[in-house]
Amino acid sequence: MSTFKKVLVAVDLEEPSAGYVLESARQILPDVPITVVHVLERSHFYNMADPAFAMVDDLHRKMVQEVESYLDRLCREHRIKEHHLLEGQAAAEIQRYAEESGCDLIVLGTHGRHGIKRLLGSTANAVLHGTSVNVLAVRIPGKDVDTRPAKDKYRHILAAVDLSDESHQVLDIAQILGDQEHAELSVVHAIKPFHHAYAGVTPAMISDVGVRFEEEADKQARTQLHNIALNRGLDPDAMHVRHGAPHLEIQDLVEELGTDMLVVGTHGKHGVELLLGSVANAVIHGITCDVLAVRIK
């Protein structure tokens, strides 16, 4: 996937999950340089001056040695040439290192069905919300998460777009991935109910106007998606228009289609802003597949 030139993979200290994240990254980035990092976070009491805590420094040195040995072994096994042990607040260090080293994609693991809970801790949300770098969140197999092996993983990709001029950036990457992985590619646009746009307005107050608005929006969306399919050589039947709360509609469609990766667009450094609006955070927190958040330029 030539879109990304340099990749940072953040791993935890559980070798099976770390290995799965690395294998997933390698699957879609077979020829791209990868740097592996792990972040050690020190508790606030480590900095206390009381001599009784002097033992903490010795413990910390031993921990550093153990983690360095772990990273070295992990990277040798997965043929990764470069790894670094960082110290500090996990999200901030991952963001800082990625930006300072010129990485254009951060890959990290997630688990559970109730939001992005990165195995590095609960900082995945902060990584997604605070970086100008693209982020791929990889679902880790677990008791409540059913995923395919990393090498046979991406069979169905779903791109969520708002049909603005910027949508092509999301579609370009989704299509590159789809072609590379020989995956089925679907596209979704979600139309928010008219009354959701105005606080305090009930459906009954704008019934006729709301119905006409949503009918027209549906018509325009279907026309635009049809043109996208024709221009990009995609299956017109793989274009989807949904009505309702966008994050719920996207999550439902992911389940219906058996999607392996959701590709969404993000804006700026102050949070994941899905091209459908400000619902990306909600989408990502309830999703059951990998999520690639593409920074819009």
Buried (B, 14 or more C-beta within 10 A) or exposed (E): BEBBEBBBBBBBBEEEBBBBBBBBBBBBBEEBEBBBBBBBBEEEEEEEEEEEEEEBEEEBEEBEEEBBEBBEEBBEEBEBEEBBBBEBBBBBBBBBBBBEEEBBBBBBBBBBBEBBBBBBBEBBBBBBBBBEBBBBBBBBBEEEBEBEEBEEBBBBBBBBBBBEEBBBBBBBBBBBBBEBBEBBBBBBBBBBEBBBEEEEEEEEEBEEEBEEBBEEBBEBBBEBBEEBBEEBEBEEEBBBBBBBBBBBBBBBBBEEBEBBBBBBBBBEEEBBBBBBBEBBBBBBBBBBBBBBBBBBE
